[in-house]
Amino acid sequence: MPTATTNGVELYYDADGDGETVVFVGDAGYGAWQWGWQHAAVAGPYESLVMDLRGTGRSDAPTGPYSVETLVSDLEAVLADAGARKAHVVGLGLGGMVGLEAARTTARVRSLTLVGTAAAGADIDADPLYGAPHDPTALRESLTPALSDEFRAEQPDVVDQIVEWRGMEDAAPDAWAAQNAAIADFDAGPLYEVTVPTLVLHGSDDPIWPVDGGRELADGLPKGTFESFDGARHLVTVERSRLVNDAVVEFLESLDD
C-alpha cells in the first residue's frame, strides 16, 4: 500500500484503475471501509484513490487538534505522491469540508462531490457517530444515527461487517477528538470562491449533519447541484449505495462532455 509523507506524517492510500483521479476523503473517525461501496463503481474509467485520514487506518496519528487546512495539505501530499495533478474529490462529512477548502485554496480540484457536508462546523455535534474501536457495543450503537432503523434491521450481516471493519480501521479516541476539532473550527467562508462543478448529496434523515445544511451549501455554490435520498441517514453512501454511485458516475461523465 503506497504512502505519502508530509511534515514527517505518513499517510496511507490505495489506488486502482486508470484515467482521471477520483479521490475519496472520509469522515471523522471512519476508516477506509466507508468507501467500500463506491471504490469499485468508479475504478476503471477513472483512477479510484482512497486515502486514510491522519489518525485512521494505517496513517500516522500525530497529536492533535487537527485543522481542515492541515488535512488539505495531507490531501495535496497524497495526490502528489500518486502523480495526480488534479482530482475529482469525493468527501463525506469532514472529508467534504476538506474538499471545499482544497477547491478554494489550491489548483488540485477538478470537481467536488460533497456527501453529508455543511459549509461550517460550529453547529455540528458529531459525537454520536463515534464509537471506540475496541468496543464493539459502542461501535454498533453509534451506527444508529448513521444508518436507518430499517436498514439495520434488514441488513444485519452488513451491519456486523461494518462493526468488524470499524474495529480494525477507525480512529482511536485521541485521533477522533483531533479530527472532530477540525469540524468544529471550520467555516468555508464565501462560497462564491468555490467555482468548480459540485454535486451535493445528502440523506434526508441525517440527524447529525442536517439535510438543510446540504441544501444551503449547494444553493451557495456557483456551480452546485443538490440531491437528497429519502429515509437515509448519514451513511447514505451505504444505505443508498446504488443510487449514490449512479449519481456520482453520471456527474463525473457529464464533466467530460
N, C-alpha and C positions, 0 to 999 in steps of 0.2 A: 504494500500500500504506500503510495508516494507521500512525501511530507514536504511542506514549505516551512521556512524558518523566518521569523520576524522578531527583531529585538530579543533573540535568544529563546523565543517561544516556538516549539514545534507544533505544527498544525497538520493533521492527517486529512487526506481526501481520497476519493476514489473516482475514476473517470472511465466511461465506456461509450463507444460509438464514435461516429465521425461527424463532420460538418461543424456548424456554428455551435459554440458552447452554451449550454443551459446549466447554470449553477444554482443549486438548491441550498438555501441558507435557512437553518432551522430555528425553532422557537427556543426560548429559555428552558433549560433543564433537560430537553429531549435529545436523545442521541440520533444517529443517522437512520435508525429504524423508521423514523417518522416519514421518510420519503420512499419507503418500500413499495408504495402503491403508485408512485409517479416515475421513478427512475427508468423503468423499462419502457414506459409509454413514450418517452422522447429519445431514448438511446437508439441509434440507427441513423435516421436522417439528421440527428443532432448529436453532439457530444454531451452526454449527461454527466455532470460533475457534482458529487455530493461531498460537502465538507463537514468535518466535526468542528463546531464552535470551540474556542478555547474553554476548557472546563468540562467538555463532554467527550465520550468515546475515548479514543486513543490520543487526542490532542492534549497538550500540557494544560495544567490548571494553575496558572500563577495567581498569587494573592490579588484579590480584588480591592475595591469595586472595579468593574469594567465600565466602559462607555461605548456608545454606538460608534463614536469616531474611532476608537481602538479596534472595534470589530470590523469597521470598514478597511482599516489598514491590514487586518488579517485577511480579509477577502482579496484585497489587491495582491498580497503576497502569494496566496494560493493561485490566483489567476496567472500571475507572472510565472510561477513555477510550472504551471500547466501549459504555458506558451499561448495563453488566450489573451489577445489584445483587448477584445471586447467580449461581453457575455450578456445573454438574456438572464436576468436574475429572477428567481422564484423564491419568495420569502414568506415564512409563516410567523405571525406574531412579531417577536423581536427580530427575526430574520427579515421581515418586511420593512421594519424600521432601518435596518442596515442597508437594504436595497434603496430605500428612499434617500438616505444620506449619501450613499455612493453615487446615485444618479445626480444629485445636486452638486457634489463636490469633486467628482472625478470624471474622466472621459472613458471609463471602463464599461458603462452600462448601455446596452443596445435596446433593451426593453425591460419592463417590470411586470411581474405578476405578484400581487400582494394578497395574501390569504390571511383572513382574521387579523387584520392590522389596523392601527389607528395612527393619526398624524402626531399624537402626543401621548405620553405615558403616565402623566400625573394622576389621572383618574382610573388607571388600570390596576386592579388587585389580582395579580396572577398567582398568589399563594395557593388557592385551591387546586391548581393544576399540577402541583408538585408533590411527589412522594419520594422519600429517601430510597435509593436503590437497594439497600439492604433490608427493606421492609416490604415484603410482597403485599401485605394487607393494605398498607398506606398507598402503595402504587395502584392497587385495584380501586380503592376508594377515590383516589384523585382522578380517575377516568370518568367520574360522574359528570363533571362539567365539560369534559372533552368529547364524550360520546353519548348519544341519546339513550334513554331507558330502553327504547325499542331495539336499538342496535345491540346493546349489551345483552339483552335477553335472547335475541335471535341469533347472535354470533358469539356464543361463549368460547368457542375454540380460538377465534381471532383475539378476543379479549385475553385469554390465557397466554397466547403467543406474545401479545404486546407487553404484558406484565413480565414475561421472561426476558424479552429484549430490553425492557427498561432497566431491569436489574443488572444487565451487563453493560449498558451504554450510557445511561442517564447521568447527569451531573451529581456529584456529591453535594451535601448541604452548603458548604462554603462556596463552591463554584456556582451553585444555583443562586445564592444570595448576591454574588458578584454580577451574574448575568441579569438578575432581576433589577439591580440598581441601574443598569443601563436602560431598562424600560422606563423606570420612574423618572429618570433625568432627561428623557428625550423629548424634544419638540422639533418638528420638521421645519418650522419657520414658514416663510412664504412658499406656498405650494406651486405658485406660478413659475418658480425657478426649476421645477422638475418637468422637463419638456419632452422626455422620452414617452413613447406609447406605453400605456399602463392599463392592465386588466386587474380589477379589484374583485376578489371572490370572498364570500362570507357565508357562514352558516346562519340561518335566520334566527336560531335559538341559542346562539353563543352567549352564555351568561357572564363570561369574563371579558371578552372583547366584543361589546355590543354591536349589533349589525348597523345601528345608526352611525357609529363611528366610521365603519367602512364605506357607507353611502356618502357621508360628508367628505371623506377622503377622496373618493372618485370624483365628486362634484367639484372639488377644489383643484383638481389636476387638469392642466390644459388639454391633455390627451388621455383622460381617464374614462374608462367604462366600468360599469358595475353589474355584478350578477350575484344573486343570493340563492341559497338552496334550502327549501322549506324543511323544517324539522331537524336540521343538522346543528350540532354544537361546534365546539372549537376545532375539533379534528375533522372538519368537513372533507379534507383530503382522504380520510379513511372511510367515513360514512357514505360519501357520495363520490367515491374514487373514479368510477367510470365517467360520470358527468363532469367532474373536475378535470380529468385527463382530456376529455373531448374539448372542453373549453380552452385549456392551455394549448393543446396542439393546434386547434383552429386559430387561436390568436397568433401563435408563432408563424403558422403558414401564411396568415394574412400580411405579415410583415415582409414576406418575400415577393408579394405582388408588385 
